[in-house]
Amino acid sequence: MAIRLPRVVNSKKVPKGYFAVYIGENQKRFVIPVSFLNQPLFQDLLGMSEDEFGYTHPTGGLRIPCNEDIFVDVTSLLN
């Protein structure tokens, strides 16, 4: 069962209650609910980002260094 994540491709607008993250080597942009921030699984992904990049993200957005498929699998568990 796949769950679609909200995703903004060509727009810089992010709906209220969501934020953008950049995933994987290709930095694919996903827009996800801020409610994910409280979830332990998502906090693990944030820890990976901190380990890899610290608190400096040169692209200006939050980058998470994981495979896109893994990200989709993890976030589908959070819905």
C-alpha positions in Angstrom: 0.0 0.0 0.0 1.7 3.2 -1.1 0.9 6.5 0.4 1.5 9.6 -1.7 3.4 12.3 -0.1 2.7 15.9 -0.9 5.4 17.1 -3.3 6.1 20.5 -4.9 8.2 20.2 -8.0 8.5 23.5 -9.7 7.2 25.8 -7.0 8.9 27.4 -4.1 5.6 27.6 -2.2 5.1 25.3 0.7 1.6 25.0 2.2 1.1 26.0 5.8 1.8 23.1 8.1 4.4 21.6 5.8 8.1 22.0 5.1 10.5 21.0 2.3 13.3 18.4 2.6 15.8 17.4 -0.1 16.5 13.7 -0.3 19.3 11.6 -1.8 22.1 12.4 -4.2 19.8 14.0 -6.7 18.3 16.2 -3.9 14.7 15.4 -4.8 12.4 17.8 -3.1 9.6 16.5 -0.9 7.1 18.6 1.1 6.0 16.9 4.2 3.9 17.7 7.3 5.5 19.3 10.3 3.8 16.7 12.4 6.6 14.3 11.2 9.1 16.2 13.4 7.7 14.6 16.5 8.0 11.1 15.2 11.0 9.0 16.4 11.6 7.5 12.9 11.8 10.9 11.4 14.0 12.1 14.2 16.4 9.3 13.2 16.5 10.8 9.7 17.2 14.2 11.1 20.1 12.7 13.2 21.5 11.3 9.9 21.3 14.8 8.4 23.1 16.3 11.5 25.8 13.7 11.3 26.4 14.3 7.6 25.9 18.1 7.3 25.8 19.5 10.8 23.5 22.5 10.9 24.8 24.0 7.7 22.9 23.2 4.6 24.4 25.0 1.6 21.3 24.5 -0.5 19.3 26.5 2.0 17.0 23.6 2.6 17.1 20.6 4.9 19.0 17.8 3.2 18.6 14.2 4.4 21.3 11.8 3.2 19.2 8.7 2.5 17.9 6.8 -0.5 14.6 8.2 -1.9 13.0 4.7 -1.6 14.0 4.4 2.0 12.6 7.9 2.7 9.3 7.1 1.1 9.1 3.8 3.0 9.8 5.5 6.4 7.5 8.4 5.8 4.7 6.1 4.7 4.9 4.5 8.1 4.3 7.9 9.7 1.0 8.6 7.9 
